[in-house]
Amino acid sequence: MKKNFFLIIIIFSICNFTGTNYTIPGFQSTVIQQVDYLVAIGCVSILLGYVQVAFWSMSAERQTRAIRQNLFRSILRKEIVYFDTHKTGELNTKLTDDVDKIHDGIGDKLGSTAQFVATFITGLALGKFNI
């Protein structure tokens, strides 16, 4: 027990964990500055991510509503023969499934693609200019 205690004391005295043995002047202030930059980038990223999802979702909802209205109007203008040859559930399926695929493409996939392209370009810029 005493042997472990003395070993811990020796390690603490060699490493000096109290924070007074910095060999690089200004190292702590540089690290704190870099951490502040990363925290600011993280906060801005969260905020812009929310704005991105909100705006793309609103755009997708508006487009989906317009497409559904146009599709419904075009179905109502069909001749009676059309309704004899197509099943009743098929019309409902067209109104929901096909338009939902368009909604997913506009809302989620297009927004994610824009985000990933922007991230790629930003990464290249940061790597090129060593910011």
C-alpha positions as CSV (number, residue, x, y, z in Angstrom):
1,M,0.0,0.0,0.0
2,K,2.8,2.4,0.9
3,K,4.7,1.5,-2.2
4,N,1.7,2.5,-4.5
5,F,1.2,5.7,-2.5
6,F,4.9,6.7,-3.0
7,L,4.7,5.8,-6.7
8,I,1.7,8.0,-7.1
9,I,3.5,10.9,-5.3
10,I,6.6,10.4,-7.6
11,I,4.4,10.5,-10.7
12,F,2.6,13.6,-9.6
13,S,5.9,15.4,-8.8
14,I,7.4,14.4,-12.2
15,C,4.4,15.3,-14.2
16,N,3.4,18.3,-12.1
17,F,-0.4,18.1,-12.8
18,T,-1.0,21.5,-11.1
19,G,-0.6,23.3,-14.4
20,T,2.6,25.2,-13.7
21,N,5.0,23.2,-16.0
22,Y,4.0,24.5,-19.5
23,T,7.0,24.5,-21.6
24,I,5.4,26.3,-24.6
25,P,4.6,29.9,-23.9
26,G,1.0,30.8,-24.7
27,F,0.0,27.2,-25.3
28,Q,-3.0,27.3,-23.0
29,S,-4.3,30.6,-24.5
30,T,-3.9,29.1,-28.0
31,V,-5.8,26.0,-27.1
32,I,-8.6,28.0,-25.4
33,Q,-8.8,30.1,-28.6
34,Q,-9.1,27.0,-30.8
35,V,-11.7,25.5,-28.5
36,D,-13.7,28.7,-28.7
37,Y,-13.6,28.6,-32.5
38,L,-14.8,25.0,-32.4
39,V,-17.7,25.8,-30.0
40,A,-18.7,28.7,-32.2
41,I,-18.6,26.5,-35.3
42,G,-20.7,23.9,-33.6
43,C,-23.3,26.4,-32.5
44,V,-23.6,27.9,-35.9
45,S,-23.8,24.4,-37.4
46,I,-26.7,23.4,-35.2
47,L,-28.5,26.7,-36.0
48,L,-28.0,26.4,-39.7
49,G,-29.0,22.7,-39.7
50,Y,-32.3,23.6,-38.1
51,V,-32.9,26.4,-40.6
52,Q,-32.0,24.0,-43.4
53,V,-34.5,21.4,-42.3
54,A,-37.2,23.9,-41.6
55,F,-36.9,25.7,-45.0
56,W,-36.6,22.5,-47.1
57,S,-39.6,21.0,-45.2
58,M,-41.7,24.1,-45.9
59,S,-40.8,24.1,-49.5
60,A,-41.5,20.3,-49.8
61,E,-44.9,20.7,-48.2
62,R,-45.9,23.5,-50.6
63,Q,-44.7,21.6,-53.6
64,T,-46.5,18.4,-52.4
65,R,-49.7,20.2,-51.8
66,A,-49.6,21.8,-55.3
67,I,-48.8,18.4,-56.9
68,R,-51.6,16.7,-55.0
69,Q,-54.1,19.4,-56.1
70,N,-53.1,19.2,-59.7
71,L,-53.2,15.4,-59.7
72,F,-56.7,15.4,-58.0
73,R,-58.0,17.9,-60.6
74,S,-56.6,15.8,-63.4
75,I,-58.2,12.6,-62.1
76,L,-61.6,14.4,-61.8
77,R,-61.4,15.5,-65.4
78,K,-60.9,11.9,-66.7
79,E,-63.5,10.2,-68.7
80,I,-65.8,7.6,-67.0
81,V,-63.9,4.8,-68.9
82,Y,-60.8,5.6,-67.0
83,F,-62.5,4.8,-63.7
84,D,-63.9,1.5,-65.2
85,T,-60.4,0.3,-66.2
86,H,-58.6,1.4,-63.0
87,K,-59.2,0.0,-59.5
88,T,-60.6,2.3,-56.8
89,G,-57.6,2.0,-54.5
90,E,-55.1,2.8,-57.3
91,L,-56.2,6.4,-57.4
92,N,-55.7,6.8,-53.6
93,T,-52.3,5.1,-53.9
94,K,-51.2,7.5,-56.6
95,L,-52.2,10.5,-54.5
96,T,-50.2,9.3,-51.5
97,D,-47.3,7.1,-52.5
98,D,-46.0,8.9,-55.6
99,V,-46.4,12.3,-54.1
100,D,-44.7,11.2,-50.9
101,K,-41.6,10.1,-52.9
102,I,-41.5,13.5,-54.4
103,H,-41.8,15.0,-50.9
104,D,-38.9,12.9,-49.6
105,G,-36.8,13.9,-52.6
106,I,-37.4,17.6,-52.2
107,G,-37.4,17.8,-48.4
108,D,-34.8,15.3,-47.2
109,K,-32.6,14.3,-50.0
110,L,-32.1,17.6,-51.7
111,G,-31.4,19.3,-48.4
112,S,-28.9,16.6,-47.4
113,T,-27.2,16.8,-50.8
114,A,-26.8,20.6,-50.4
115,Q,-25.4,20.2,-46.9
116,F,-22.9,17.5,-47.9
117,V,-21.7,19.5,-50.9
118,A,-21.2,22.6,-48.7
119,T,-19.4,20.5,-46.1
120,F,-17.1,19.1,-48.8
121,I,-16.3,22.5,-50.2
122,T,-15.7,23.9,-46.7
123,G,-13.4,21.0,-45.8
124,L,-11.4,21.6,-49.0
125,A,-11.1,25.3,-48.2
126,L,-10.0,24.7,-44.6
127,G,-7.5,22.1,-45.7
128,K,-6.1,24.3,-48.5
129,F,-5.7,27.5,-46.4
130,N,-4.8,25.8,-43.1
131,I,-7.3,27.9,-41.1
